[in-house]
Amino acid sequence: MIYYNPLDKKCKSITGGIRQNETAVIKVFGDSSEPCLFVLQKDGSEARNFDMQPTSYGWRFDLTLEEPGLYFYYFRIGNRNAGLGELRELTFSDPVRAYQLTVCSAEYRTPDWFKGGVMYQIFPDRFYKNRDIPVGEGKILHKNWTDTPNFRMNSRGKVLNNDFFGGNLNGIREKLPYLQQLGVSVVYLNPIFQAFSNHRYDTGDFKKIDPLLGTLEDFDALVRDAAAHGIRIILDGVFNHTGDDSLYFNKYGRYPSIGAYQSKESPYAEWYRFIHFPDRYECWWGIDILPAVNELSSYDEFITGENGVLEYWMRRGLGGFRLDVADELPPRFLRNVRRAIKSADPNGIVIGEVWEDASNKISYGERRAYFQGQELDSVMNYPLKEAIIQFVRSKNTKLFRETVCMLLDHYPKCSLDCLMNILGTHDTVRILTALGGVLAFDKEEMNELRLTREQYAIAVERLKAAALLQFTLFGVPSIYYGDETGTEGYSDPFCRKCLDWEHIDEELHAHYARLGKIRGAYGVFREGEYKEVFADEHCVVFERRGEREVVCVCVNLGGGRYGLNFSGDMYDLMNEKAPMRTAQIEPNSWAVYGNIDIR
């Protein structure tokens, strides 16, 4: 029998990505009577063969790589190739599947303050308002906070996104104690810069707060008061495009500037690519209100340079930025974004919107280097989101276990601990609706359909299990506003309804608050190791372990019963029971045990 698994430190001394000039000891266990080659290929280069040293247990190779990059490797044992199999186990195959190794720069670090925390995402217009603010020309203010956002197309076949509910920055300030009670350590705000639409991804002025949200003084007060509650603020950086109704493009002449649409002599003209001036221009995914920018023009200096947009906001005490459509930002620009944020605050967090495995993503024909030290700290963890949802809906652990193994193997540890672990966002169906399993096929159905009482109860139980995984795995859980209160909704705009403060599911809210308390009490969630203890088709048990702390997480969605034996006293962290050394895992149940009493 031949054994190798890169997640087993007996086989690979460093789990996940490694740093340049750091030595990872590779061991393959088995009969060493045959020679074994370590076959290594840097992305885009020829493969090289290295003789592995025979040992009493098999073979050994000490691997040190001088250049950051993406590498692939497998083993040739005798005349057979062995590589990646299920759950990262070694398997003989032809053709062989190579393992991946991410090598980051020696200096690559991610912000410690972010690790172990809880994120809360807010769509500013729909969270909370503490007063009415008049809307401008062409905009509509809903009188009823619980109205459905406008979703029907106008006569020109467009949804204008010009209806507002009046949520504002001072409303968020007023709810800081609520967020603190959930254990929130960082608030991620969808765009707040001046714009025409309610989503504000059509930036009008990068250096102004949208008047419907408040003033610059309101923003500074939010950052200051949030810090007093132990919470940092990060903003949505929308740098791939602007609005057509903006200081820079000025299609409608509403700004006191000469925009690129108005004149080829505009100081902003080189930011945009016109196919036929002025009415045909490149825009984001064909949406004409979102003219795409040339990030490698003078725009780069405007955003990332001295006294640029990033420095301007970071100097006001921000925790960092989440970068919209990071895949569509050129690597050079992305490196400059990171440099600007880190120059203003070395502890600023840089999170990218990437929907796939970010370690090996190919975007527009180019391999991206997000986690090699010069671009991102973190990404939105969509692979884990899909795996958790599939697990709690199907009750099958396969995709969940494979995804966890992939992330552990591919990502550097410092990135892994910063992953933005989502279950829902402004771009996706609400998690309760997704777990309810009721499909809607058009906007009218989405507007009408609601979960029945029975469907809702099933969805809530599934969400409790999903949130428990979200909060206890590596990375940082991100709560999309209202998920903790029982908010339903299909895709945009139904996933962007207002948080109904008069109808909160208190049991679900208490579940989230408890998970937040557990994370706050245990340092192991910052950088603790992950280890799968047991798994079968329907049940998974894993540990998070540090020097003095250990947490054991059990999610059993099948009909079997299992016994747990602990090496010392452990506490049921969800139910505040007396210490125990054994526990029973019942069918369709979940539990979290820890060695520190937080009652």
C-alpha positions as CSV (number, residue, x, y, z in Angstrom):
1,M,0.0,0.0,0.0
2,I,1.3,3.5,-0.9
3,Y,0.1,6.4,1.2
4,Y,0.4,10.2,0.7
5,N,-2.0,12.9,1.7
6,P,-0.8,16.6,1.7
7,L,-3.2,17.3,4.6
8,D,-1.4,14.8,6.8
9,K,1.6,16.5,8.3
10,K,3.4,13.1,8.4
11,C,3.3,13.4,4.6
12,K,3.7,17.1,4.0
13,S,5.2,19.1,6.8
14,I,3.4,22.3,5.9
15,T,-0.3,22.2,5.2
16,G,-1.5,24.3,2.3
17,G,0.5,26.9,0.4
18,I,4.1,27.5,1.4
19,R,6.4,30.6,1.4
20,Q,9.3,31.0,-1.0
21,N,12.5,29.6,0.4
22,E,10.6,27.7,3.0
23,T,11.3,24.0,3.1
24,A,8.4,21.5,3.0
25,V,9.3,17.9,3.7
26,I,7.4,15.5,1.4
27,K,7.1,11.9,2.5
28,V,5.5,9.0,0.7
29,F,4.8,5.9,2.7
30,G,5.1,2.4,1.2
31,D,7.5,-0.3,-0.1
32,S,10.6,1.6,-1.2
33,S,12.1,-1.2,-3.3
34,E,11.2,0.7,-6.4
35,P,12.5,4.2,-7.2
36,C,10.2,7.2,-6.7
37,L,10.4,10.4,-8.6
38,F,9.0,13.7,-7.5
39,V,7.6,15.3,-10.7
40,L,7.3,19.1,-10.3
41,Q,6.0,21.6,-12.8
42,K,5.7,25.4,-12.4
43,D,2.7,26.8,-14.1
44,G,3.6,27.5,-17.7
45,S,7.0,25.7,-17.6
46,E,8.4,22.3,-18.3
47,A,8.1,19.5,-15.7
48,R,11.3,18.5,-13.8
49,N,12.0,15.2,-12.2
50,F,13.7,14.8,-8.7
51,D,14.8,11.6,-7.2
52,M,13.2,11.0,-3.8
53,Q,15.4,9.5,-1.1
54,P,14.5,5.9,-0.1
55,T,13.9,5.5,3.6
56,S,12.7,2.8,6.0
57,Y,9.1,4.0,5.6
58,G,9.1,4.8,1.9
59,W,10.6,8.0,0.3
60,R,11.4,11.5,1.2
61,F,12.1,14.8,-0.6
62,D,12.9,18.2,0.9
63,L,11.2,20.8,-1.3
64,T,12.4,24.5,-1.3
65,L,11.2,26.9,-4.0
66,E,12.7,30.2,-4.6
67,E,10.0,31.8,-6.8
68,P,6.4,32.5,-5.8
69,G,3.9,31.0,-8.2
70,L,1.6,28.1,-8.9
71,Y,3.2,24.6,-9.0
72,F,1.9,21.1,-9.7
73,Y,3.4,17.8,-8.7
74,Y,2.8,14.1,-8.7
75,F,4.9,10.9,-8.1
76,R,6.3,8.3,-10.5
77,I,6.8,5.1,-8.5
78,G,8.5,2.5,-10.7
79,N,6.8,2.9,-14.0
80,R,3.4,4.1,-12.7
81,N,2.2,7.6,-12.0
82,A,0.4,8.5,-8.8
83,G,-1.4,11.7,-8.0
84,L,-4.5,13.3,-6.7
85,G,-7.4,11.1,-5.7
86,E,-10.5,11.5,-3.6
87,L,-10.1,13.6,-0.5
88,R,-6.5,14.3,-1.5
89,E,-5.4,10.6,-1.1
90,L,-2.8,9.3,-3.5
91,T,-4.0,7.2,-6.3
92,F,-2.4,5.5,-9.4
93,S,-4.0,6.7,-12.6
94,D,-3.3,7.3,-16.3
95,P,-3.6,10.2,-17.0
96,V,-2.4,11.3,-13.6
97,R,-4.1,14.2,-11.8
98,A,-1.4,16.5,-10.2
99,Y,-1.5,18.0,-6.8
100,Q,-1.3,21.8,-6.6
101,L,1.1,23.8,-4.5
102,T,0.7,27.6,-4.1
103,V,4.0,29.4,-3.2
104,C,3.6,32.9,-1.9
105,S,6.2,35.5,-1.2
106,A,8.2,35.3,2.0
107,E,6.8,38.7,3.2
108,Y,3.1,37.8,2.6
109,R,1.0,38.5,5.7
110,T,-2.7,39.1,6.3
111,P,-4.2,41.2,9.1
112,D,-4.4,39.5,12.4
113,W,-7.3,41.7,13.7
114,F,-9.6,40.2,11.0
115,K,-9.0,36.6,12.0
116,G,-11.4,34.9,14.4
117,G,-14.0,37.7,14.0
118,V,-17.5,37.9,12.7
119,M,-18.4,40.0,9.6
120,Y,-21.8,41.5,9.0
121,Q,-22.8,42.7,5.5
122,I,-25.2,45.7,5.1
123,F,-27.0,46.9,2.0
124,P,-27.2,50.5,3.4
125,D,-30.6,51.6,1.9
126,R,-32.3,48.6,3.5
127,F,-30.8,48.1,7.0
128,Y,-32.2,50.8,9.2
129,K,-33.2,54.5,9.0
130,N,-33.5,56.9,11.8
131,R,-35.0,59.8,9.8
132,D,-36.4,60.6,6.4
133,I,-34.1,62.4,3.9
134,P,-35.7,63.9,0.7
135,V,-34.7,62.1,-2.5
136,G,-33.5,63.9,-5.6
137,E,-34.9,64.2,-9.1
138,G,-35.8,60.9,-10.7
139,K,-35.8,59.0,-7.5
140,I,-38.7,57.4,-5.5
141,L,-38.9,57.0,-1.7
142,H,-41.1,54.2,-0.4
143,K,-43.4,55.2,2.4
144,N,-43.6,51.7,3.7
145,W,-40.4,50.1,5.0
146,T,-41.7,46.6,4.3
147,D,-42.6,47.3,0.6
148,T,-41.2,45.0,-2.0
149,P,-38.4,46.8,-4.0
150,N,-39.4,47.7,-7.6
151,F,-38.7,44.8,-9.9
152,R,-40.8,45.3,-13.0
153,M,-39.3,46.7,-16.2
154,N,-40.4,50.0,-17.6
155,S,-41.5,50.6,-21.2
156,R,-37.9,50.6,-22.4
157,G,-37.3,47.1,-20.8
158,K,-35.2,48.4,-17.9
159,V,-35.4,48.2,-14.2
160,L,-34.2,51.6,-13.0
161,N,-33.3,50.7,-9.4
162,N,-34.3,54.3,-8.5
163,D,-36.6,53.4,-5.6
164,F,-35.2,53.9,-2.1
165,F,-36.3,53.1,1.5
166,G,-34.1,55.6,3.3
167,G,-31.7,53.4,5.3
168,N,-28.7,55.6,6.3
169,L,-25.4,55.7,8.1
170,N,-26.9,57.1,11.3
171,G,-29.3,54.2,11.3
172,I,-26.4,51.8,11.3
173,R,-24.8,53.8,14.1
174,E,-28.0,53.4,16.1
175,K,-27.9,49.6,15.7
176,L,-24.2,49.2,16.7
177,P,-25.2,47.7,20.1
178,Y,-27.4,45.1,18.2
179,L,-24.4,44.2,16.0
180,Q,-22.1,44.0,19.1
181,Q,-24.5,41.5,20.7
182,L,-24.1,39.3,17.7
183,G,-20.4,39.2,18.2
184,V,-19.8,41.3,15.1
185,S,-16.2,42.6,14.7
186,V,-16.3,44.0,11.2
187,V,-19.1,45.5,9.1
188,Y,-18.9,45.4,5.3
189,L,-21.0,48.1,3.6
190,N,-22.2,47.8,0.1
191,P,-21.4,51.0,-1.9
192,I,-21.9,54.3,-0.1
193,F,-20.4,56.7,-2.5
194,Q,-22.7,59.2,-4.3
195,A,-24.6,57.4,-7.1
196,F,-27.9,57.5,-8.9
197,S,-29.2,53.9,-8.2
198,N,-30.2,52.3,-4.9
199,H,-27.4,49.7,-5.2
200,R,-24.8,52.5,-5.8
201,Y,-22.5,50.3,-8.0
202,D,-22.8,53.1,-10.5
203,T,-20.4,55.4,-8.7
204,G,-21.0,59.1,-9.3
205,D,-18.3,60.6,-7.1
206,F,-15.6,58.4,-5.4
207,K,-14.9,61.0,-2.7
208,K,-18.5,61.9,-1.6
209,I,-20.9,60.0,0.6
210,D,-24.3,59.6,-1.1
211,P,-26.5,62.4,0.4
212,L,-29.4,59.9,1.0
213,L,-27.0,58.0,3.4
214,G,-25.8,61.1,5.2
215,T,-22.7,63.3,5.3
216,L,-19.0,62.8,5.6
217,E,-19.4,63.8,9.3
218,D,-22.0,61.0,9.7
219,F,-19.5,58.5,8.1
220,D,-16.7,59.6,10.4
221,A,-19.0,59.3,13.4
222,L,-20.0,55.8,12.3
223,V,-16.3,54.7,12.0
224,R,-15.5,56.2,15.4
225,D,-18.6,54.8,17.2
226,A,-18.1,51.4,15.6
227,A,-14.5,51.3,16.9
228,A,-15.9,52.0,20.4
229,H,-18.0,48.9,20.0
230,G,-15.1,46.8,18.9
231,I,-16.2,46.9,15.2
232,R,-14.2,48.0,12.1
233,I,-15.8,49.2,8.9
234,I,-14.8,48.0,5.4
235,L,-16.2,49.5,2.2
236,D,-17.1,48.1,-1.2
237,G,-14.5,49.2,-3.8
238,V,-16.2,49.4,-7.2
239,F,-13.2,50.2,-9.5
240,N,-14.0,48.3,-12.7
241,H,-16.6,50.8,-13.9
242,T,-18.3,54.1,-12.9
243,G,-21.8,55.3,-13.4
244,D,-22.8,57.0,-16.7
245,D,-24.4,59.7,-14.4
246,S,-21.1,60.6,-12.8
247,L,-18.6,63.4,-12.3
248,Y,-16.3,61.5,-14.7
249,F,-18.6,60.4,-17.6
250,N,-21.4,62.9,-17.0
251,K,-23.8,61.6,-19.7
252,Y,-26.7,63.7,-18.5
253,G,-24.8,66.9,-17.5
254,R,-25.8,66.7,-13.9
255,Y,-22.3,67.3,-12.6
256,P,-20.2,70.5,-12.8
257,S,-17.5,68.9,-14.9
258,I,-16.7,68.2,-18.5
259,G,-17.2,64.4,-18.6
260,A,-15.8,61.9,-21.0
261,Y,-19.2,61.6,-22.7
262,Q,-19.3,65.3,-23.3
263,S,-15.9,65.9,-24.8
264,K,-12.9,64.1,-26.1
265,E,-10.9,66.8,-24.4
266,S,-12.3,65.8,-20.9
267,P,-9.6,65.1,-18.3
268,Y,-11.4,61.8,-17.9
269,A,-11.6,60.9,-21.6
270,E,-8.7,58.4,-21.4
271,W,-10.5,56.5,-18.7
272,Y,-13.1,55.1,-21.1
273,R,-13.1,53.2,-24.4
274,F,-15.5,54.6,-27.0
275,I,-16.5,52.4,-29.9
276,H,-18.3,55.3,-31.6
277,F,-18.1,58.6,-29.7
278,P,-20.2,59.4,-27.7
279,D,-23.0,56.9,-27.6
280,R,-21.3,53.6,-28.1
281,Y,-18.7,52.7,-25.4
282,E,-17.5,49.7,-23.5
283,C,-19.5,48.9,-20.4
284,W,-19.7,46.3,-17.7
285,W,-21.5,43.2,-19.1
286,G,-23.3,45.4,-21.7
287,I,-25.1,47.5,-19.1
288,D,-24.9,51.0,-20.5
289,I,-25.3,52.8,-17.2
290,L,-22.0,51.2,-16.1
291,P,-19.2,52.4,-18.5
292,A,-16.1,50.3,-18.0
293,V,-12.9,52.1,-17.2
294,N,-9.3,51.6,-18.4
295,E,-7.7,50.9,-15.1
296,L,-4.2,51.3,-16.6
297,S,-4.8,54.9,-17.6
298,S,-4.5,58.0,-15.4
299,Y,-7.4,56.4,-13.5
300,D,-4.9,54.1,-11.8
301,E,-3.2,57.1,-10.2
302,F,-6.5,58.6,-9.3
303,I,-7.6,55.5,-7.3
304,T,-4.3,54.2,-6.0
305,G,-1.8,57.1,-6.0
306,E,-0.8,59.7,-3.4
307,N,-4.0,61.5,-2.2
308,G,-6.0,59.1,-4.3
309,V,-9.4,57.6,-3.5
310,L,-8.0,54.7,-1.5
311,E,-5.7,56.8,0.6
312,Y,-8.5,59.3,1.2
313,W,-10.8,56.8,2.7
314,M,-8.2,54.6,4.5
315,R,-7.0,57.8,6.4
316,R,-10.5,58.1,7.8
317,G,-10.0,54.9,9.9
318,L,-11.3,52.2,7.6
319,G,-10.5,48.6,8.1
320,G,-10.1,48.0,4.4
321,F,-11.9,47.2,1.2
322,R,-13.9,44.5,-0.5
323,L,-13.1,44.7,-4.3
324,D,-16.0,44.3,-6.6
325,V,-15.4,42.0,-9.6
326,A,-11.8,41.4,-8.7
327,D,-11.4,39.1,-11.7
328,E,-11.9,42.0,-14.0
329,L,-9.3,44.2,-12.5
330,P,-5.9,44.0,-14.2
331,P,-3.1,42.4,-12.1
332,R,-1.0,45.6,-12.2
333,F,-3.9,47.7,-11.0
334,L,-4.7,45.1,-8.3
335,R,-1.2,45.2,-7.0
336,N,-1.4,49.0,-6.9
337,V,-4.6,48.8,-4.9
338,R,-3.0,46.5,-2.4
339,R,0.0,48.8,-2.1
340,A,-2.1,51.9,-1.6
341,I,-4.2,50.2,1.1
342,K,-1.3,48.8,3.0
343,S,0.7,52.1,2.7
344,A,-2.1,53.9,4.4
345,D,-2.6,51.1,7.0
346,P,-0.5,47.9,7.0
347,N,-3.3,46.2,8.7
348,G,-5.9,47.1,6.1
349,I,-7.8,44.1,4.7
350,V,-8.1,43.5,0.9
351,I,-10.9,41.1,0.0
352,G,-11.7,40.1,-3.6
353,E,-15.0,39.1,-5.1
354,V,-13.9,35.8,-6.7
355,W,-16.5,33.0,-7.2
356,E,-14.2,30.0,-7.7
357,D,-11.0,28.6,-6.3
358,A,-9.0,31.8,-6.1
359,S,-5.6,30.0,-5.9
360,N,-5.7,28.9,-9.6
361,K,-8.3,31.1,-11.2
362,I,-7.9,31.9,-14.9
363,S,-9.6,35.2,-15.8
364,Y,-9.7,36.5,-19.4
365,G,-7.1,34.0,-20.4
366,E,-4.6,34.9,-17.6
367,R,-3.7,32.9,-14.5
368,R,-4.3,35.1,-11.5
369,A,-1.9,35.4,-8.6
370,Y,-4.3,36.5,-5.9
371,F,-2.7,34.6,-3.0
372,Q,1.0,34.9,-3.9
373,G,1.6,38.0,-1.8
374,Q,1.0,41.1,-3.9
375,E,-2.7,41.2,-4.5
376,L,-5.4,39.9,-2.1
377,D,-5.6,38.9,1.6
378,S,-8.9,37.1,1.2
379,V,-11.8,36.3,-1.1
380,M,-15.5,35.7,-0.8
381,N,-15.7,31.9,-0.2
382,Y,-18.3,30.9,-2.7
383,P,-17.0,27.3,-3.0
384,L,-17.6,26.7,0.7
385,K,-21.0,28.4,0.5
386,E,-22.2,25.9,-2.2
387,A,-20.7,23.0,-0.3
388,I,-22.4,23.8,3.0
389,I,-25.8,24.4,1.2
390,Q,-25.5,21.1,-0.6
391,F,-24.6,19.2,2.6
392,V,-27.5,20.5,4.7
393,R,-30.0,20.0,1.8
394,S,-28.9,16.6,0.6
395,K,-27.5,15.3,3.9
396,N,-24.5,14.0,2.0
397,T,-21.0,15.0,3.1
398,K,-19.1,14.3,-0.1
399,L,-19.0,17.7,-1.7
400,F,-18.5,19.4,1.7
401,R,-15.5,17.2,2.6
402,E,-13.9,17.6,-0.9
403,T,-14.3,21.4,-0.8
404,V,-12.8,21.7,2.7
405,C,-9.9,19.5,1.6
406,M,-9.3,21.6,-1.5
407,L,-9.3,24.9,0.4
408,L,-6.9,23.5,3.0
409,D,-4.5,22.2,0.4
410,H,-4.5,25.1,-2.1
411,Y,-4.6,28.2,0.1
412,P,-1.8,29.7,2.2
413,K,-2.7,29.5,5.9
414,C,-2.7,33.2,6.3
415,S,-5.3,33.5,3.5
416,L,-7.3,30.6,4.7
417,D,-7.8,32.2,8.1
418,C,-9.1,35.4,6.5
419,L,-11.6,33.8,4.0
420,M,-15.0,35.6,3.9
421,N,-17.3,32.7,4.6
422,I,-20.7,33.6,3.1
423,L,-24.1,31.8,3.0
424,G,-25.8,34.7,1.2
425,T,-25.0,38.1,-0.3
426,H,-26.7,40.9,-2.2
427,D,-26.0,38.8,-5.4
428,T,-27.6,35.5,-4.3
429,V,-30.9,34.1,-3.1
430,R,-31.5,34.5,0.6
431,I,-30.1,31.5,2.5
432,L,-33.5,30.7,4.1
433,T,-35.1,30.7,0.7
434,A,-32.3,28.6,-0.8
435,L,-32.6,26.0,2.0
436,G,-36.4,26.0,1.7
437,G,-36.0,24.5,-1.8
438,V,-39.0,26.2,-3.4
439,L,-38.1,27.2,-6.9
440,A,-39.4,30.3,-8.6
441,F,-38.9,30.8,-12.4
442,D,-39.6,34.5,-13.0
443,K,-39.8,37.8,-11.1
444,E,-43.5,37.6,-10.6
445,E,-43.3,34.2,-8.9
446,M,-40.4,35.5,-6.8
447,N,-42.6,38.3,-5.7
448,E,-45.4,36.1,-4.7
449,L,-43.9,32.9,-3.3
450,R,-43.2,32.5,0.4
451,L,-42.2,29.5,2.4
452,T,-45.1,27.8,4.1
453,R,-44.9,27.4,7.9
454,E,-43.6,23.8,7.5
455,Q,-41.1,24.8,4.8
456,Y,-39.9,27.6,6.9
457,A,-39.4,25.4,9.9
458,I,-37.3,22.9,7.8
459,A,-35.3,25.8,6.3
460,V,-34.5,27.2,9.8
461,E,-33.2,23.9,11.1
462,R,-31.0,23.6,8.0
463,L,-29.8,27.1,8.5
464,K,-28.9,26.4,12.1
465,A,-26.6,23.6,10.9
466,A,-25.2,25.7,8.0
467,A,-24.5,28.6,10.3
468,L,-22.8,26.3,12.8
469,L,-20.4,25.1,10.1
470,Q,-19.9,28.7,8.8
471,F,-18.9,29.9,12.2
472,T,-16.6,27.0,13.2
473,L,-14.6,26.3,10.0
474,F,-11.4,28.2,9.1
475,G,-12.1,31.8,7.9
476,V,-14.5,34.5,9.0
477,P,-18.3,34.0,8.9
478,S,-20.1,36.8,7.1
479,I,-23.8,37.3,8.0
480,Y,-25.8,39.0,5.3
481,Y,-28.1,41.5,7.1
482,G,-31.4,39.9,8.0
483,D,-30.3,36.2,7.6
484,E,-30.1,36.0,11.4
485,T,-33.7,37.3,11.8
486,G,-35.4,35.0,9.3
487,T,-35.5,37.1,6.1
488,E,-36.6,35.4,2.9
489,G,-36.1,36.4,-0.7
490,Y,-35.2,35.2,-4.1
491,S,-32.5,36.9,-6.3
492,D,-32.1,40.6,-6.8
493,P,-34.0,42.7,-5.8
494,F,-35.9,40.3,-3.5
495,C,-32.7,39.4,-1.6
496,R,-32.3,43.1,-0.9
497,K,-35.5,43.8,1.0
498,C,-35.5,45.8,4.2
499,L,-34.7,44.2,7.5
500,D,-38.1,43.9,9.2
501,W,-37.3,45.0,12.8
502,E,-40.8,44.3,13.9
503,H,-40.8,40.6,13.0
504,I,-37.6,38.9,14.2
505,D,-37.3,35.1,14.5
506,E,-36.0,35.2,18.1
507,E,-34.9,31.6,18.2
508,L,-32.8,31.9,15.0
509,H,-31.4,35.2,16.2
510,A,-30.4,33.6,19.5
511,H,-28.6,30.8,17.6
512,Y,-26.5,33.3,15.7
513,A,-25.8,35.3,18.9
514,R,-24.6,32.1,20.6
515,L,-22.3,31.2,17.7
516,G,-20.9,34.7,17.9
517,K,-20.3,34.4,21.6
518,I,-18.5,31.1,21.1
519,R,-16.2,32.6,18.4
520,G,-15.5,35.6,20.7
521,A,-14.5,33.3,23.6
522,Y,-12.2,30.9,21.7
523,G,-8.9,32.1,20.2
524,V,-8.7,28.9,18.3
525,F,-10.9,30.3,15.6
526,R,-8.2,32.9,14.7
527,E,-5.5,30.6,13.5
528,G,-6.2,27.1,15.0
529,E,-5.6,24.0,13.0
530,Y,-8.4,22.1,11.3
531,K,-8.6,18.3,11.5
532,E,-11.3,15.9,10.4
533,V,-11.9,13.4,13.2
534,F,-14.6,11.3,11.6
535,A,-16.8,11.3,8.6
536,D,-19.2,9.1,6.7
537,E,-21.9,9.7,4.2
538,H,-24.1,11.8,6.5
539,C,-22.0,12.8,9.5
540,V,-18.8,14.9,9.9
541,V,-16.9,15.5,13.0
542,F,-13.9,17.9,13.1
543,E,-11.6,19.7,15.5
544,R,-10.2,23.2,15.7
545,R,-7.1,23.0,17.8
546,G,-4.6,25.5,19.3
547,E,-1.9,25.3,21.9
548,R,-4.4,25.3,24.9
549,E,-7.8,25.2,23.3
550,V,-9.8,22.6,21.4
551,V,-13.2,22.8,19.9
552,C,-15.0,19.7,18.5
553,V,-17.8,20.2,16.0
554,C,-20.3,17.5,15.1
555,V,-22.9,17.7,12.3
556,N,-24.9,14.5,11.9
557,L,-27.7,14.8,9.3
558,G,-28.4,11.1,9.0
559,G,-30.2,8.5,11.0
560,G,-27.2,6.9,12.8
561,R,-26.0,7.4,16.4
562,Y,-22.4,7.9,17.4
563,G,-20.4,8.1,20.6
564,L,-17.7,10.6,21.3
565,N,-14.9,10.0,23.8
566,F,-12.9,13.1,24.9
567,S,-9.4,13.0,26.5
568,G,-10.5,15.6,29.1
569,D,-13.4,17.7,30.3
570,M,-15.4,19.2,27.4
571,Y,-18.4,21.6,27.6
572,D,-21.5,21.6,25.3
573,L,-21.1,25.2,24.1
574,M,-24.5,25.5,22.5
575,N,-26.5,24.3,25.6
576,E,-24.4,25.3,28.6
577,K,-24.3,21.8,30.1
578,A,-22.0,20.5,32.8
579,P,-18.6,19.2,31.7
580,M,-18.5,15.8,30.1
581,R,-16.0,13.2,28.9
582,T,-18.4,11.4,26.6
583,A,-21.2,12.5,24.4
584,Q,-23.8,11.0,22.2
585,I,-24.4,12.2,18.6
586,E,-28.1,11.8,17.9
587,P,-29.7,11.5,14.4
588,N,-30.3,14.8,12.7
589,S,-28.4,16.8,15.2
590,W,-25.4,19.1,15.6
591,A,-23.2,20.1,18.5
592,V,-20.1,22.1,19.5
593,Y,-17.9,21.1,22.4
594,G,-15.0,23.0,23.8
595,N,-12.5,22.6,26.7
596,I,-13.2,26.1,28.1
597,D,-16.4,26.9,30.0
598,I,-18.1,30.0,28.7
599,R,-21.4,29.7,30.7
